[in-house]
C-alpha cells in the first residue's frame, strides 16, 4: 500500500519506507504484511460504516504525524 504525503516525521515505523520525495510530494510505501503494522491497525480499528470495520487513512496518518495529500481538492 502507498500513501502520498506532504510531510512526514523524521523517524517512520519499520513498516513504512520513503520511496521518493520529489517537489514536496513524499511517496511512502507501507508493508502491510508486517506484524507491527497489523497491531497498529487493530489498535485504531473502528466501525467505518454499519458492518464494516477498518481504519480511515486520515486517522492513521494523524496518529503517525503524516500529512497526507488531500486528493479531494479540485485544482
N, C-alpha and C positions, 0 to 999 in steps of 0.2 A: 504494500500500500504506500502511496506517496502523498505528502502534504506539500503545499506551496505556501511559503510564509514570507513576511516582510521583515520579521525579526525573530531571533531565537536566543535562548540563554547561552552563556559561554560554555556550559557543560550540558550535554544531552545525555539521556539514559543510554545504556549499552545497546538497546534495541532500536535506536534512532541514529541514522547516519546522514550527514550532509552530502548530497550528490553533486550539487552545483550551487554557485552563488554568483549570478550574473545580473547586473543592472538593478540590484536591490531585490531581486526575486530569488529566494532561497528554496531549493528543492530538497526535501527531507524524505528519505526512504525509511519506512517503518518495517522492521522484521516482525511480522505478525505471527511467526512461528515461535517466537521467544517466550519461555515460561514467565519471565518478568513482565513482558507486555500483557500477557493473559491475566496476571494478577492485578495489574492496573485497570484493565478493562472490567474485571469482576468488581473491583472496588467502586467504580463510577457507573456501573450499570443501573439503569432506571427504565421504567416503562415509558417508552417514547410515544407510543400510541396504544390503545387498548389491545392487549395480547402480543405486543411487540416490545421485546426488551433489548436494549442496546446502549451505546454511548454516543452522544452527539459530538461531532468533531469539535465544535466550538467549546464545549465543556472540557474535553480532553486537552485542547490547546491552552485553555485558561489555566488548567492545573499544571501544565508544563512550562508556562510562560512563553508560549509560542504565539506570535501574532500572525494569524492565518490570513491569506489573501481573501478578500470578500469577492466571490465570483458573482454575487447577485447584483453588484453595482453596474449600471449602464454607463458606457463610455460616451 
